[in-house]
Amino acid sequence: MSHESKPPAPDSLSTDLRRLEEIVRQLESDDTDLDRALGLFEEGVARLRAARDRLAEAEARVQKVLEDASGQLTVTDFEE
Amino acid sequence: MAEQPTALTVTQLVAQLRRAVESSLGQVWIKGEITSFKAYGSGHWYFTLRDAESAIRCVMWKTYTTRVGSLPADGTGVYALGNPTVWEERGELRLQIQVLLPTSGIGLQQLARERVRAALEKDGLLDPARKRLLPEFPRAIAVVTSPDGAALRDIITVTRRRWPSVRLLVVPAKVQGEEAPAALVRALGIVNRLPQADLCIIGRGGGAREDLIAFDDEAVCRAVAALRVPSISAVGHETDISLTDLVADLRAATPSAAVERAVPDQEDCRRHLGSLAARLAHGLERRTGLVSARLARSGDRIQVAMARRIEAPRARLDRVAGQLEALSPLRVLARGYSVARTADGRVARRRSDLPAGTSFHLRVSDGDVAARAE
């Protein structure tokens, strides 16, 4: 049983994909100097790895939310 | 005969009557019985609505008749939604009908539904401008449905196939029977207290029309409209449209279809990442001049791999990411290559960049070395 109250953070995958697209566009344009290109590439590889890790996250968790008599919410694993 | 300036023409009179009739009542529900029914090839219907004492001629245009399931027989008791007008050519009163519902069982249900729909519409809850965008990659989806229905099973299966990294938070509710509306409203209220949820699916599997009526309930619709997070309504089969479908941010034909709209497909996402990986490699190759022919060939291999349909996209992505790491400039330096930069920081690519006597910096894997051209 767990009690959670953290608001959802904006998904990192979304940020990583946007940034990757931007990096690729910049690398493909002709006005990036070498230092910058190297930096962009390094960042791109890191973001690619982060995105892949996010995709590999554990199997969908299914949980059940119940309200008890006092109005408290409890989240438990859903038994299929 | 002298002209009588005070006399109206017939046209003027009828036009005034028409204005008076149209402004006096507007759209009204009328209860009556159909007689003298006639359907024309044009799709328009003409009939009389009557009760024990009175009668009025009615017309129902094709736009509206196509929404009525079957031709009503003479003698059918109906609820009709329409507005009175005057047919100017004949100076006759007409009722223009938009909705026709039989008063028998299902008709009463439909009448109740039409009333709820009108109330929701009046409050702007059906306004397309209210519709919110769904999150691109939801982390936790609240699912309001029966805990042991087919809908939930389908939702779980499709979620695991498409996007296993999302969490499902099932908020159980009765979805049919007298207690269903109150249970659904309570469950939707709970969803608003789940800060981790970023999307809500409400629905149930297929059933008889009367099994779905909780999703036409006004309080349920208002609770859907009041959801903090974007919502998808998925009730019954493809052909069933419930009022929650109209209020939710998105209507899905079935619970499975709801998941397909709620989460992206992991294979699509991997493919997209794969193509970004390839472009990243080629982009760097073009920009740096550091990458040797051998590495360019491995870049080409990436492209070839991209073009092929891959059975195991995961393995492919791993391979691409591995090659990218091999392409990383620092790794290239680690293999013994170095980058020469002139005093002003430009990369030296040609002999002419480094005339004899020029000082420059040599970037090697673990730092810079000061150097001079001989």
HADDOCK unambig.tbl for C-alpha pairs under 7 A between the chains (distance, minus, plus):
assign (segid A and resid 5 and name CA) (segid B and resid 195 and name CA) 5.86 0.50 0.50
assign (segid A and resid 5 and name CA) (segid B and resid 196 and name CA) 6.81 0.50 0.50
assign (segid A and resid 6 and name CA) (segid B and resid 195 and name CA) 6.31 0.50 0.50
assign (segid A and resid 6 and name CA) (segid B and resid 196 and name CA) 6.08 0.50 0.50
assign (segid A and resid 7 and name CA) (segid B and resid 195 and name CA) 4.82 0.50 0.50
assign (segid A and resid 7 and name CA) (segid B and resid 196 and name CA) 4.99 0.50 0.50
assign (segid A and resid 8 and name CA) (segid B and resid 195 and name CA) 6.78 0.50 0.50
assign (segid A and resid 8 and name CA) (segid B and resid 196 and name CA) 4.86 0.50 0.50
assign (segid A and resid 8 and name CA) (segid B and resid 197 and name CA) 6.90 0.50 0.50
assign (segid A and resid 8 and name CA) (segid B and resid 198 and name CA) 6.85 0.50 0.50
assign (segid A and resid 11 and name CA) (segid B and resid 137 and name CA) 6.42 0.50 0.50
assign (segid A and resid 14 and name CA) (segid B and resid 137 and name CA) 6.84 0.50 0.50
assign (segid A and resid 21 and name CA) (segid B and resid 276 and name CA) 6.99 0.50 0.50
assign (segid A and resid 24 and name CA) (segid B and resid 276 and name CA) 6.96 0.50 0.50
assign (segid A and resid 24 and name CA) (segid B and resid 279 and name CA) 6.22 0.50 0.50
assign (segid A and resid 24 and name CA) (segid B and resid 280 and name CA) 5.34 0.50 0.50
assign (segid A and resid 24 and name CA) (segid B and resid 283 and name CA) 6.67 0.50 0.50
assign (segid A and resid 27 and name CA) (segid B and resid 283 and name CA) 4.80 0.50 0.50
assign (segid A and resid 27 and name CA) (segid B and resid 284 and name CA) 6.16 0.50 0.50
assign (segid A and resid 27 and name CA) (segid B and resid 287 and name CA) 6.87 0.50 0.50
assign (segid A and resid 28 and name CA) (segid B and resid 283 and name CA) 4.85 0.50 0.50
assign (segid A and resid 34 and name CA) (segid B and resid 287 and name CA) 6.65 0.50 0.50
assign (segid A and resid 34 and name CA) (segid B and resid 288 and name CA) 5.86 0.50 0.50
assign (segid A and resid 37 and name CA) (segid B and resid 284 and name CA) 6.56 0.50 0.50
assign (segid A and resid 37 and name CA) (segid B and resid 287 and name CA) 6.71 0.50 0.50
assign (segid A and resid 38 and name CA) (segid B and resid 329 and name CA) 6.84 0.50 0.50
assign (segid A and resid 41 and name CA) (segid B and resid 280 and name CA) 6.81 0.50 0.50
assign (segid A and resid 41 and name CA) (segid B and resid 284 and name CA) 6.64 0.50 0.50
assign (segid A and resid 42 and name CA) (segid B and resid 328 and name CA) 6.85 0.50 0.50
assign (segid A and resid 45 and name CA) (segid B and resid 324 and name CA) 6.90 0.50 0.50
assign (segid A and resid 55 and name CA) (segid B and resid 165 and name CA) 6.59 0.50 0.50
assign (segid A and resid 57 and name CA) (segid B and resid 165 and name CA) 5.23 0.50 0.50
assign (segid A and resid 58 and name CA) (segid B and resid 165 and name CA) 5.94 0.50 0.50
assign (segid A and resid 59 and name CA) (segid B and resid 160 and name CA) 6.85 0.50 0.50
assign (segid A and resid 59 and name CA) (segid B and resid 164 and name CA) 4.94 0.50 0.50
assign (segid A and resid 59 and name CA) (segid B and resid 165 and name CA) 5.91 0.50 0.50
assign (segid A and resid 60 and name CA) (segid B and resid 160 and name CA) 5.86 0.50 0.50
assign (segid A and resid 60 and name CA) (segid B and resid 164 and name CA) 4.47 0.50 0.50
assign (segid A and resid 60 and name CA) (segid B and resid 165 and name CA) 5.29 0.50 0.50
assign (segid A and resid 60 and name CA) (segid B and resid 166 and name CA) 5.40 0.50 0.50
assign (segid A and resid 60 and name CA) (segid B and resid 167 and name CA) 5.41 0.50 0.50
assign (segid A and resid 61 and name CA) (segid B and resid 167 and name CA) 4.95 0.50 0.50
assign (segid A and resid 61 and name CA) (segid B and resid 168 and name CA) 6.19 0.50 0.50
assign (segid A and resid 62 and name CA) (segid B and resid 167 and name CA) 6.07 0.50 0.50
assign (segid A and resid 62 and name CA) (segid B and resid 168 and name CA) 4.76 0.50 0.50
assign (segid A and resid 62 and name CA) (segid B and resid 169 and name CA) 6.16 0.50 0.50
assign (segid A and resid 63 and name CA) (segid B and resid 168 and name CA) 6.08 0.50 0.50
assign (segid A and resid 63 and name CA) (segid B and resid 169 and name CA) 4.93 0.50 0.50
assign (segid A and resid 63 and name CA) (segid B and resid 170 and name CA) 5.93 0.50 0.50
assign (segid A and resid 64 and name CA) (segid B and resid 169 and name CA) 5.58 0.50 0.50
assign (segid A and resid 64 and name CA) (segid B and resid 170 and name CA) 4.62 0.50 0.50
assign (segid A and resid 64 and name CA) (segid B and resid 171 and name CA) 6.05 0.50 0.50
assign (segid A and resid 65 and name CA) (segid B and resid 169 and name CA) 6.41 0.50 0.50
assign (segid A and resid 65 and name CA) (segid B and resid 170 and name CA) 5.95 0.50 0.50
assign (segid A and resid 65 and name CA) (segid B and resid 171 and name CA) 5.15 0.50 0.50
assign (segid A and resid 66 and name CA) (segid B and resid 171 and name CA) 6.85 0.50 0.50
